[in-house]
Amino acid sequence: MIQIHDEVILILDFGSQYTQLIARRIREQGAYSEIKPYNISINEIKKIAPKGIILSGGPSSVYAANAPLIKKEIFELDVPVLGICYGLQLACHILGGKVAKADQREYGHANMDTVMPDPFLTGIESSTKVWMSHGDRVEKLPENFRVLAKTSNSPYCIIKHNDKNIYGLQFHPEVAHTNQGNVFLRNFVYQIAGCNGDWSPQSFVQNSIKSIQDQVGAKKVICGLSGGVDSSVAAVLVHKALGDNLTCVFVDNGLLRSGEAQSVKDVFKSHFQINFRYVNASNNFLSRLINVIDPEKKRKIIGDEFIKTFEKVANDIKDVEYLVQGTLYPDVIESVSTKGPSAVIKTHHNVGGLPEKMNLKLIEPLRELFKDEVRQVGRELGLPEFILERHPFPGPGLAVRILGEVTQERLELLRRADKIYMRELHDSGWYHKTWQAFAVLLPVNTVGVMGDERTYESVVALRAVTSEDAMTADWAKLPPLLLGKIANRIINEVKGINRVVYDISSKPPGTIEWE
């Protein structure tokens, strides 16, 4: 995509678990932020022309042999720089200071006291709690740096260059545990970097429409529409830009929830005046999944089959050159280690699952958005709440909620159990209190007793989590009576299931989906 923001706060990622949180917090201040790997070239930084640069935290020690480092030229670009934790230590290390292993590691809350005024400290209390997470500390400042704040264990808790807008924080302002964390970030964005604040759902829509028009011109585009939040917002946004040059393709892969295919057809044919094509390709998908157990193979197969299906439809539409996908930021972060020295967790069908050769160019207008931002953009576009408030549904569908082989029989068991689960969550008011909830069919049978007879049937696991952006999540504390009612209904109404369990794992260490 063409750059669509006049103001960018550039975040260089050194592998911190909080890097994505920094990006979110900056956007909450009304400024657009973008994450790039720490080793981005100076020329690329100049092309981005950021209003400010943030150096993220990271797990390394700056003095280690293989520590991720940056060039000194970054500090000579006449662009404000803010180093956070590892970023502060890195700035000191490169500019002539000394960083060493701390005698006393500092994790958790610390009381910080300011020692001199500065625009960066506007609105900051003279004594406040901050969140520390480091085993190294600065022993000696580089020349021309001064101290703005300290803690009992970090004499250089906040530092600043005497003549340049180079700042460093030993703590993490992006986490909720730092009392005035958003004030620090807001001060950097507006007081130091001089941003005007051009990031909002309205500006995103306006800028994206122009960018899409500039990119595509009069060419034809198809969109893979699932009916979920992401693809629906992407489809309406591109339709705003291109009108009838967009054709939405809904592929029934045989892996959808109960009644979902008909629901999507009804919504997009009646509610939106968008070119819509329904393709029933369930036999193709299910035949390729026979005897496939490995979840990564499932994702690759499904991704490949999606693209093949889209390309077949595209051949019937003259001049189609682009494919729209509702890829989100967490998809990219978890799939590919392009943002910094981070581990690949799993591939997503619309990121890592793409075949190496594809005849269509990609348009991913939501690629740098978090889920809550997508919903905000959707409201700006006028999408109805019943679409925007739907829980996330994985691209590979029920294939990754059926552990083991995917068969028609197992799909039907899961659909019926999941339908009961969703109905009870809606009726109880818990659906909108959770970020995501679903049922998982396990590849085991257990012994049960029904009507004085022995049964040996399947097990369903229920999953419900609370979250802000899916980067981290906690298990939802559903009431025991509600869980009991759901389990009782599933066991009584779904023949073939005789046991229900509830997943109380958080993310991390687990992921939200089981596969």
DOVEXVEX-973862 format. One record per residue (C-alpha): x, y, z; residue number from 1. Coordinates in steps of 0.5 Angstrom, whole numbers. Layout:
<recs>
REC:X:Y:Z:NUM .
...
</recs>
This chain:
<recs>
REC:0:0:0:1 .
REC:2:7:-1:2 .
REC:4:11:5:3 .
REC:-3:14:7:4 .
REC:-1:18:13:5 .
REC:3:25:13:6 .
REC:5:24:21:7 .
REC:8:18:23:8 .
REC:11:16:29:9 .
REC:16:10:27:10 .
REC:18:4:32:11 .
REC:24:0:31:12 .
REC:23:-7:34:13 .
REC:28:-10:38:14 .
REC:24:-16:40:15 .
REC:20:-13:46:16 .
REC:13:-17:48:17 .
REC:11:-10:49:18 .
REC:12:-7:42:19 .
REC:5:-8:39:20 .
REC:3:-4:45:21 .
REC:7:2:44:22 .
REC:4:2:37:23 .
REC:-3:2:40:24 .
REC:-2:7:45:25 .
REC:1:12:40:26 .
REC:-5:11:36:27 .
REC:-9:12:42:28 .
REC:-6:19:42:29 .
REC:-9:21:35:30 .
REC:-2:20:32:31 .
REC:-1:14:27:32 .
REC:5:9:29:33 .
REC:8:4:25:34 .
REC:13:-2:27:35 .
REC:19:-3:23:36 .
REC:25:-8:24:37 .
REC:31:-5:28:38 .
REC:35:-6:22:39 .
REC:31:-2:17:40 .
REC:36:2:13:41 .
REC:37:10:14:42 .
REC:35:11:7:43 .
REC:28:7:8:44 .
REC:27:11:15:45 .
REC:28:18:11:46 .
REC:23:15:6:47 .
REC:18:14:11:48 .
REC:20:21:14:49 .
REC:18:20:21:50 .
REC:16:26:26:51 .
REC:19:22:32:52 .
REC:23:15:33:53 .
REC:22:10:38:54 .
REC:27:5:40:55 .
REC:23:-1:43:56 .
REC:25:-5:49:57 .
REC:28:-12:48:58 .
REC:31:-18:51:59 .
REC:38:-17:49:60 .
REC:44:-14:53:61 .
REC:47:-8:49:62 .
REC:54:-11:50:63 .
REC:52:-18:48:64 .
REC:56:-21:42:65 .
REC:50:-22:38:66 .
REC:46:-16:41:67 .
REC:41:-12:36:68 .
REC:44:-5:34:69 .
REC:43:1:30:70 .
REC:47:6:26:71 .
REC:49:12:30:72 .
REC:46:16:24:73 .
REC:39:15:27:74 .
REC:41:20:32:75 .
REC:44:25:27:76 .
REC:37:25:23:77 .
REC:34:31:27:78 .
REC:28:27:28:79 .
REC:26:26:36:80 .
REC:28:20:39:81 .
REC:25:16:45:82 .
REC:29:10:47:83 .
REC:25:5:52:84 .
REC:28:0:57:85 .
REC:33:-3:52:86 .
REC:32:3:47:87 .
REC:35:7:53:88 .
REC:41:3:54:89 .
REC:42:2:47:90 .
REC:42:10:46:91 .
REC:47:10:51:92 .
REC:51:5:49:93 .
REC:52:7:42:94 .
REC:53:15:44:95 .
REC:59:13:49:96 .
REC:56:11:55:97 .
REC:56:5:59:98 .
REC:51:0:60:99 .
REC:53:-6:65:100 .
REC:49:-12:69:101 .
REC:45:-9:75:102 .
REC:47:-11:82:103 .
REC:40:-11:83:104 .
REC:35:-13:78:105 .
REC:29:-9:77:106 .
REC:22:-12:75:107 .
REC:15:-9:77:108 .
REC:13:-3:80:109 .
REC:18:3:82:110 .
REC:17:10:85:111 .
REC:20:15:80:112 .
REC:22:22:82:113 .
REC:23:28:77:114 .
REC:29:32:79:115 .
REC:29:37:74:116 .
REC:23:40:69:117 .
REC:23:39:62:118 .
REC:17:39:56:119 .
REC:17:32:56:120 .
REC:15:32:63:121 .
REC:9:36:62:122 .
REC:3:34:67:123 .
REC:7:29:70:124 .
REC:7:28:78:125 .
REC:14:30:82:126 .
REC:13:23:84:127 .
REC:10:17:81:128 .
REC:10:9:80:129 .
REC:13:6:74:130 .
REC:13:-1:71:131 .
REC:20:-4:71:132 .
REC:23:-10:67:133 .
REC:30:-10:66:134 .
REC:37:-14:69:135 .
REC:42:-9:66:136 .
REC:42:-1:68:137 .
REC:46:5:65:138 .
REC:53:6:69:139 .
REC:55:12:66:140 .
REC:51:17:61:141 .
REC:54:19:54:142 .
REC:57:26:54:143 .
REC:52:32:53:144 .
REC:46:28:57:145 .
REC:43:30:63:146 .
REC:38:26:68:147 .
REC:31:28:69:148 .
REC:28:23:73:149 .
REC:31:17:78:150 .
REC:29:11:82:151 .
REC:32:8:88:152 .
REC:35:3:83:153 .
REC:36:7:77:154 .
REC:39:14:78:155 .
REC:38:15:70:156 .
REC:31:13:70:157 .
REC:29:19:65:158 .
REC:35:22:61:159 .
REC:35:27:55:160 .
REC:41:30:51:161 .
REC:42:37:52:162 .
REC:42:40:45:163 .
REC:38:35:41:164 .
REC:31:32:42:165 .
REC:34:25:44:166 .
REC:30:22:51:167 .
REC:31:15:54:168 .
REC:26:12:59:169 .
REC:28:6:63:170 .
REC:21:4:65:171 .
REC:15:2:60:172 .
REC:10:7:59:173 .
REC:6:3:54:174 .
REC:4:-2:60:175 .
REC:-2:0:64:176 .
REC:2:-1:71:177 .
REC:6:5:69:178 .
REC:1:10:73:179 .
REC:2:16:68:180 .
REC:4:12:62:181 .
REC:0:15:57:182 .
REC:2:22:59:183 .
REC:9:21:57:184 .
REC:7:18:50:185 .
REC:3:24:49:186 .
REC:8:29:51:187 .
REC:13:25:46:188 .
REC:8:25:41:189 .
REC:6:33:41:190 .
REC:11:37:46:191 .
REC:17:33:43:192 .
REC:15:31:36:193 .
REC:11:36:34:194 .
REC:5:32:31:195 .
REC:-2:35:30:196 .
REC:-5:29:31:197 .
REC:-8:26:24:198 .
REC:-10:19:26:199 .
REC:-17:17:27:200 .
REC:-22:13:24:201 .
REC:-25:18:19:202 .
REC:-18:20:17:203 .
REC:-16:13:16:204 .
REC:-22:12:11:205 .
REC:-21:18:7:206 .
REC:-14:17:6:207 .
REC:-15:9:5:208 .
REC:-20:11:-1:209 .
REC:-15:16:-4:210 .
REC:-9:11:-3:211 .
REC:-13:5:-6:212 .
REC:-16:9:-12:213 .
REC:-9:11:-14:214 .
REC:-6:4:-13:215 .
REC:-12:1:-17:216 .
REC:-14:6:-22:217 .
REC:-19:3:-27:218 .
REC:-17:-4:-26:219 .
REC:-22:-10:-23:220 .
REC:-21:-12:-16:221 .
REC:-24:-19:-12:222 .
REC:-25:-19:-5:223 .
REC:-25:-26:-1:224 .
REC:-31:-24:4:225 .
REC:-32:-29:10:226 .
REC:-38:-25:13:227 .
REC:-33:-23:19:228 .
REC:-31:-17:22:229 .
REC:-25:-16:18:230 .
REC:-27:-18:11:231 .
REC:-33:-14:12:232 .
REC:-30:-8:13:233 .
REC:-25:-9:8:234 .
REC:-30:-10:3:235 .
REC:-34:-4:4:236 .
REC:-28:0:5:237 .
REC:-25:-2:-2:238 .
REC:-33:-1:-5:239 .
REC:-33:6:-3:240 .
REC:-26:7:-7:241 .
REC:-28:3:-13:242 .
REC:-35:2:-13:243 .
REC:-37:-3:-18:244 .
REC:-30:-5:-20:245 .
REC:-30:-9:-14:246 .
REC:-33:-16:-14:247 .
REC:-34:-20:-7:248 .
REC:-33:-27:-7:249 .
REC:-36:-31:-2:250 .
REC:-33:-38:-2:251 .
REC:-37:-44:2:252 .
REC:-31:-48:4:253 .
REC:-35:-53:8:254 .
REC:-32:-51:14:255 .
REC:-37:-45:17:256 .
REC:-41:-45:23:257 .
REC:-49:-47:23:258 .
REC:-53:-43:18:259 .
REC:-47:-38:16:260 .
REC:-47:-39:9:261 .
REC:-54:-37:8:262 .
REC:-53:-31:13:263 .
REC:-48:-28:9:264 .
REC:-51:-29:3:265 .
REC:-57:-25:6:266 .
REC:-53:-19:9:267 .
REC:-49:-17:3:268 .
REC:-55:-18:-2:269 .
REC:-60:-14:1:270 .
REC:-56:-9:6:271 .
REC:-50:-7:1:272 .
REC:-51:-6:-6:273 .
REC:-44:-10:-8:274 .
REC:-43:-14:-13:275 .
REC:-43:-21:-10:276 .
REC:-42:-28:-12:277 .
REC:-43:-34:-8:278 .
REC:-38:-40:-9:279 .
REC:-40:-47:-6:280 .
REC:-33:-50:-6:281 .
REC:-34:-55:0:282 .
REC:-32:-61:-4:283 .
REC:-26:-59:-6:284 .
REC:-23:-56:1:285 .
REC:-26:-63:5:286 .
REC:-23:-67:0:287 .
REC:-16:-64:1:288 .
REC:-17:-65:8:289 .
REC:-18:-72:8:290 .
REC:-13:-75:13:291 .
REC:-9:-69:15:292 .
REC:-8:-68:22:293 .
REC:-2:-63:23:294 .
REC:-5:-56:24:295 .
REC:0:-52:20:296 .
REC:-2:-57:14:297 .
REC:-9:-55:15:298 .
REC:-8:-48:14:299 .
REC:-3:-48:8:300 .
REC:-8:-53:4:301 .
REC:-14:-48:6:302 .
REC:-10:-42:4:303 .
REC:-8:-45:-2:304 .
REC:-15:-47:-4:305 .
REC:-18:-40:-3:306 .
REC:-13:-37:-8:307 .
REC:-14:-42:-13:308 .
REC:-22:-41:-12:309 .
REC:-21:-34:-13:310 .
REC:-17:-34:-19:311 .
REC:-22:-39:-22:312 .
REC:-27:-33:-21:313 .
REC:-22:-28:-23:314 .
REC:-21:-31:-30:315 .
REC:-29:-30:-31:316 .
REC:-28:-22:-29:317 .
REC:-25:-18:-35:318 .
REC:-18:-14:-32:319 .
REC:-18:-17:-25:320 .
REC:-11:-16:-22:321 .
REC:-12:-15:-15:322 .
REC:-15:-19:-9:323 .
REC:-17:-16:-3:324 .
REC:-16:-19:4:325 .
REC:-18:-17:11:326 .
REC:-11:-18:14:327 .
REC:-10:-15:21:328 .
REC:-4:-13:25:329 .
REC:-4:-19:30:330 .
REC:-4:-24:24:331 .
REC:2:-21:21:332 .
REC:6:-20:27:333 .
REC:4:-28:29:334 .
REC:5:-30:22:335 .
REC:12:-27:20:336 .
REC:18:-25:24:337 .
REC:19:-18:19:338 .
REC:18:-13:25:339 .
REC:24:-15:29:340 .
REC:27:-21:32:341 .
REC:21:-24:34:342 .
REC:19:-32:34:343 .
REC:14:-34:29:344 .
REC:8:-37:33:345 .
REC:3:-40:27:346 .
REC:1:-38:20:347 .
REC:-5:-35:18:348 .
REC:-9:-37:12:349 .
REC:-8:-30:9:350 .
REC:-1:-29:11:351 .
REC:4:-35:11:352 .
REC:-1:-39:8:353 .
REC:-1:-36:1:354 .
REC:3:-40:-5:355 .
REC:9:-37:-7:356 .
REC:6:-36:-14:357 .
REC:0:-32:-14:358 .
REC:-3:-29:-21:359 .
REC:-7:-23:-17:360 .
REC:-4:-17:-13:361 .
REC:-6:-16:-6:362 .
REC:-9:-10:-3:363 .
REC:-9:-11:5:364 .
REC:-12:-4:7:365 .
REC:-13:-7:14:366 .
REC:-6:-10:15:367 .
REC:-4:-5:20:368 .
REC:-10:-4:24:369 .
REC:-12:-8:31:370 .
REC:-19:-11:32:371 .
REC:-22:-5:36:372 .
REC:-19:0:30:373 .
REC:-22:-4:25:374 .
REC:-29:-4:29:375 .
REC:-28:4:29:376 .
REC:-27:4:22:377 .
REC:-33:0:21:378 .
REC:-37:4:24:379 .
REC:-35:10:21:380 .
REC:-37:6:14:381 .
REC:-44:5:17:382 .
REC:-43:-2:18:383 .
REC:-49:-5:22:384 .
REC:-47:-7:30:385 .
REC:-49:-14:29:386 .
REC:-43:-15:24:387 .
REC:-38:-11:28:388 .
REC:-39:-14:34:389 .
REC:-38:-21:32:390 .
REC:-33:-25:35:391 .
REC:-27:-27:31:392 .
REC:-27:-33:27:393 .
REC:-21:-36:24:394 .
REC:-20:-36:16:395 .
REC:-19:-44:16:396 .
REC:-26:-44:20:397 .
REC:-28:-50:24:398 .
REC:-22:-54:21:399 .
REC:-17:-51:26:400 .
REC:-23:-52:32:401 .
REC:-23:-60:30:402 .
REC:-17:-63:33:403 .
REC:-15:-69:28:404 .
REC:-18:-70:22:405 .
REC:-24:-66:19:406 .
REC:-30:-70:17:407 .
REC:-37:-69:15:408 .
REC:-39:-72:21:409 .
REC:-34:-69:26:410 .
REC:-36:-62:23:411 .
REC:-44:-63:24:412 .
REC:-42:-65:32:413 .
REC:-38:-59:33:414 .
REC:-43:-54:29:415 .
REC:-49:-57:33:416 .
REC:-45:-56:40:417 .
REC:-42:-49:38:418 .
REC:-49:-46:36:419 .
REC:-52:-48:43:420 .
REC:-46:-45:46:421 .
REC:-47:-38:42:422 .
REC:-54:-38:44:423 .
REC:-53:-39:51:424 .
REC:-48:-33:51:425 .
REC:-52:-29:47:426 .
REC:-58:-30:52:427 .
REC:-54:-29:58:428 .
REC:-51:-23:56:429 .
REC:-44:-26:56:430 .
REC:-43:-26:49:431 .
REC:-41:-18:49:432 .
REC:-37:-19:55:433 .
REC:-32:-24:52:434 .
REC:-27:-22:46:435 .
REC:-28:-29:43:436 .
REC:-32:-36:45:437 .
REC:-32:-42:41:438 .
REC:-32:-50:42:439 .
REC:-27:-54:40:440 .
REC:-28:-62:38:441 .
REC:-22:-66:41:442 .
REC:-19:-72:38:443 .
REC:-21:-77:44:444 .
REC:-27:-81:46:445 .
REC:-29:-82:54:446 .
REC:-33:-87:57:447 .
REC:-40:-84:60:448 .
REC:-47:-87:62:449 .
REC:-53:-85:59:450 .
REC:-60:-88:61:451 .
REC:-56:-93:65:452 .
REC:-52:-95:58:453 .
REC:-45:-94:57:454 .
REC:-43:-89:52:455 .
REC:-36:-88:49:456 .
REC:-37:-81:45:457 .
REC:-33:-75:44:458 .
REC:-31:-69:48:459 .
REC:-32:-62:47:460 .
REC:-28:-56:50:461 .
REC:-31:-49:51:462 .
REC:-26:-43:50:463 .
REC:-28:-36:52:464 .
REC:-23:-30:53:465 .
REC:-23:-23:55:466 .
REC:-18:-19:51:467 .
REC:-17:-12:48:468 .
REC:-13:-14:42:469 .
REC:-12:-21:42:470 .
REC:-4:-20:43:471 .
REC:-6:-22:50:472 .
REC:-12:-25:53:473 .
REC:-15:-28:59:474 .
REC:-20:-34:60:475 .
REC:-27:-31:61:476 .
REC:-30:-32:68:477 .
REC:-36:-35:66:478 .
REC:-41:-37:72:479 .
REC:-41:-44:74:480 .
REC:-49:-44:73:481 .
REC:-48:-42:66:482 .
REC:-43:-47:64:483 .
REC:-47:-52:67:484 .
REC:-53:-50:63:485 .
REC:-49:-50:57:486 .
REC:-46:-57:58:487 .
REC:-52:-60:60:488 .
REC:-55:-58:53:489 .
REC:-50:-60:49:490 .
REC:-49:-67:52:491 .
REC:-57:-68:52:492 .
REC:-58:-65:45:493 .
REC:-52:-67:41:494 .
REC:-52:-74:40:495 .
REC:-44:-77:40:496 .
REC:-42:-72:45:497 .
REC:-42:-74:52:498 .
REC:-37:-70:56:499 .
REC:-36:-62:56:500 .
REC:-29:-59:59:501 .
REC:-28:-51:60:502 .
REC:-21:-48:58:503 .
REC:-18:-44:63:504 .
REC:-11:-42:59:505 .
REC:-9:-35:58:506 .
REC:-5:-32:52:507 .
REC:1:-33:53:508 .
REC:3:-38:54:509 .
REC:-3:-41:50:510 .
REC:-6:-38:44:511 .
REC:-13:-36:43:512 .
REC:-15:-42:38:513 .
REC:-13:-49:40:514 .
REC:-9:-50:33:515 .
</recs>
